[in-house]
Amino acid sequence: MNTTYKTVSAEEAVKVVKSGDHVHLSSVASAPQTLIKALCARGDAGELRGVHIHHLHTEGPAPYTEARYEGVFQHDAFFVGGNVRKNVQAGYADYIPVFLSETQKLYRCGALPCDVAMVQVSPPDKHGFVSLGTSVDATLAAIETAKKVIAVVNPHVPRAWGDAIIPASMIDLFVEDSSPLEPAHFAEPDEVEQAIGRHCAALVEDGATLQMGIGAIPNAVLAQLGGHKNLGIHTEMFADGVLELVDKGVVNGAAKAIDRGKMVSTFLMGSQKVYDFIDDNPMVAMMDVAYTNDPFVIAKNPRVTAINSALQVDITGQVCADSLGTKFYSGVGGQVDFIYGASLSQGGKAIVAMPSVTNKGMSKIAPVLAPGAGVVTTRSHVHWLVTEYGAVNLYGRSLQERAKLIISVAHPSHREELDKAAFERFGPHFHFVQP
């Protein structure tokens, strides 16, 4: 098969974008920065108006969200990452609330058009196939539905397996670039996060299939699992913390009911070690987000243990994970997908884990959610809640019972005021409830 391809410059490639078009960018480490720069240059030259830009979380600069591009680019992302958060909160960029599992559906059902997909891929193999590397997620759906597909061929993009492998014939324009992928850096867990990690790890059984996000708490959990056996991975993403467990043989997928022996994910962000790990590795299946985040697919594995974070929880168990009051901070993401999937799994555990207080000492457990806060996980979905003060299971508990349980893992300095708020809400009987 002919594996040669003709390349054009980034400046030439982005000329296919017209005013009013909807453009998808591949996610996280695979954000095509060379195309982003070229597209913004066209905006600077006054050649474009009203171009909609869609993506999940991206690493690296996101200049198209800046105030100077108002009227030129309309940023409508599926998740609010740190590189766009300030401009979303200021109103120069925007966010589409959507379950991560359905981001692909927005394109496939036509709710959102996709005129141009801008992605990064590995160089074609001898059979004429390229890999989407670290970003399959909704990017595959964008490629399938786009009128034009521009791919940056980058030797740093790992040749990931699974749905990441696509024929080069699906691509209209090729641009070459050899810039390293954007790495993600995570702080070491502090004492509070280590305590949360211990409580979460105590809930993980041998043979469990894990889903967890990124950051200090997931790393703290993973650091406690070295003595476990036959763990599996079915997640929306993983990072460096998993690699040591793979090396030790702790993560081997042997107890999974589907995709046995494989680590399933839809996007990745981490250090170069992660990108090197998935390169040409048949143990890793990078799959369409329609598969990884389908609760009924998730539930096919036994003992699915999903660990997700929160910004605030009220005393009835409502979980806010996307906003600080009216200010959007992140997004719905895959939390509901995996909490529901884990709850349907035989022996599964759905866990929400967070520090009991903010960096400023404010309680993250509140009598009621802050005005404007969004409920991502409803009180009827929530199961386990974990803070540094312990783990409580809210499933099947009444409002008053769960209030007692939730207050028991709040910071001690805030328990009295929470108890008083619960008394005022539920009446004098509240004090006699024995969870």
PyMOL commands that set and color helices and strands:
alter all, ss='L'
color gray80, all
select helices_A, chain A and resi 10-16+33-44+63-65+67-69+85-90+100-108+139-145+168-170+191-201+216-223+240-247+272-278+289-292+295-298+335-344+399-408+412-426+428-432
alter helices_A, ss='H'
color red, helices_A
select strands_A, chain A and resi 22-25+51-54+73-77+94-95+116-121+129-131+148-153+161-162+165-167+173-176+209-212+232-234+237-238+263-265+267-268+284-286+304-309+312-314+319-320+323-324+327-328+349-353+365-366+384-387+390-393
alter strands_A, ss='S'
color yellow, strands_A
deselect
rebuild
show_as cartoon
